[in-house]
């Protein structure tokens, strides 16, 4: 990989859609300074992380060594990625060795596991197709859903989902299956590719028919910065609410607003919307999750921000405040986004990220 993002990053697309809200906030000193105040060490009932072997590759670190170290932090949960290109590198030849090893390690460290599966999974480039598939099926951009433009690809995706669930469902640590990643949100980083709600519903139905009774289904959604874009965010939430047992939001609190040193941060409307969704989930007997809580830098034009050891977009203090804020809103499960980065920092002799996570784990539960 060249270490560079496409011309418009994944959540920069979400950010620019709400740019007018930021401009309005700049005239208000309270909003310009930010309303999130430091909170004491406190954490949700379940604090976890996402782990991606692909991100370890981008960072140039050993994925097994990273996961073994991260497993000792004492977190409650981990989200793992069933990457298509890793599992079916050859047609019909399924290799679960990497996923199996991660599940064994999770069991060793008493981590509850969510497995993200489908065409889309966390980390760039979102759609993780095996190379052989790209020559047989249409996998590129289009104005209609990819599953409709390439029905053969869609059927292969359903077969993949079937194989992953059947293979891993007996693992004692698997509690949730995440069907696709932000499936109801259209983002530029996906290269103009998106899925239809009807196809996602087929995947959910398939997983529900195969999973064990003790296992649940998680759906994830994005939220625009600096303020929610109700015309997109709300329908995505409602679609998830209809189909899932748990709904998780991907929350980023400082992202690039352009190529220069300008960033977008949440307005009060952002936090209010997260609060409303949390209450609606509770009313509907659903689990309210934060699937991604920003705990690594997000800098303009960089796939991984490693040229410096410190960046404006992220810090251990920002991570701590974010966890406290989300816990105070009422989210019972928060998965931190950036575990591979903390390990990279640790290898550089910088333990502040690592220490902060350890302190969060030990903090009082809300």
C-alpha positions, 0 to 999 in steps of 0.5 A, a space after each residue: 500500500 502507498 499509505 495514502 487515502 483517496 482524494 476524499 477520505 471516508 468520513 470527510 464526505 460525511 463532514 463536508 455534508 454538514 459544513 454549514 453547521 460548522 460555519 454557524 457554530 463559529 459565531 458562537 464562542 461556546 460552540 467554537 470552544 467545544 461543549 465537551 468538558 473533561 470527565 473523571 475516569 469512567 467507562 461503560 458497562 462493556 468497553 472493547 476495541 476493534 482489531 484488524 489484521 489489515 490495519 496492522 499490515 498498513 502500520 507495518 506491525 506483526 498482527 499476532 504480536 499486536 493482538 496478544 499484547 492487546 488481549 492483556 489490556 483487560 477489555 471486555 469485547 473485541 470486534 474481529 473482521 472476516 475479510 473476504 480476501 483472506 478467507 477465500 483467496 482462491 475460489 471455494 477454498 476457505 481458509 479460516 486459520 487467521 480467524 480461528 487463531 484470533 478466536 482462540 486468543 480472544 477466549 484465552 483473554 476472556 474477550 467477547 467477540 463480534 464478527 463483522 462479515 459480508 462484502 464490507 468490513 471495517 478498514 479501507 477499502 471497505 469492500 474486501 474482494 479477493 483478486 480472482 473475483 474482480 476478473 469474474 464479476 463487476 465490482 466497481 462503481 455505479 449509480 445502482 446497488 452493487 448487488 443489483 448490478 452484479 447478482 452473481 457477486 451477491 450470491 457469492 457473498 451470501 455463500 461467504 456469509 453462510 460459510 463464516 457463520 457455520 464455521 465460527 458459530 460454535 466458538 464460545 466467545 462469539 456473541 454478535 454477528 455484524 452484517 456488513 459495515 455501515 450498509 445503509 450509508 453511502 460513502 466516497 471511500 467505497 469507490 461508488 459502491 453500495 448495497 441495497 437494503 433488500 440485499 442486506 435484509 437477505 443477509 440478515 435473514 440468513 445469519 438469523 437462520 444460522 446463528 445460535 440462540 445466544 448470539 445476536 445481530 449488530 448493525 452499524 451506522 455513521 453520523 455526519 459531522 459537525 451536525 447530523 444529516 437527518 435525511 440520511 442518518 435517520 433512515 439508516 438508523 430506522 433500517 437498522 432498528 428494524 433488522 438488528 438486535 443491537 445498533 452501533 454508531 461510528 463516532 468521530 470527533 475531530 476529522 479533516 475539513 480539507 487539505 489544510 490544518 482545519 478540522 470539524 468537531 461535533 456541535 451540540 446537535 450531534 450529541 443530542 442526536 446520539 442521545 435520542 437514538 440511545 433512548 429509542 433503542 432502549 424503548 425498542 428493547 435493542 442494545 445501544 452500542 458505539 461500534 467505533 469511538 475515535 481513538 487514533 489520528 485521522 489526518 488529511 490524505 493519510 491512510 495511517 498517520 505515522 509520520 509524527 507521533 502526535 497529531 491534532 485529531 487524536 490524543 489519549 485525553 480526547 479518547 478518555 473524554 469521548 468514552 466518558 461522554 458516550 457513557 454519560 449519554 447511556 451507551 452500554 457498549 463502546 468499542 474503541 477504534 485504533 487499537 493497532 495504533 496504540 500498539 504501534 505507539 508502544 513499539 515506539 516507546 510511547 506508552 501514554 495511549 496504552 496507559 490511558 486504556 488501562 486506566 479506562 478499563 479500571 475506571 468505575 462503570 456507569 
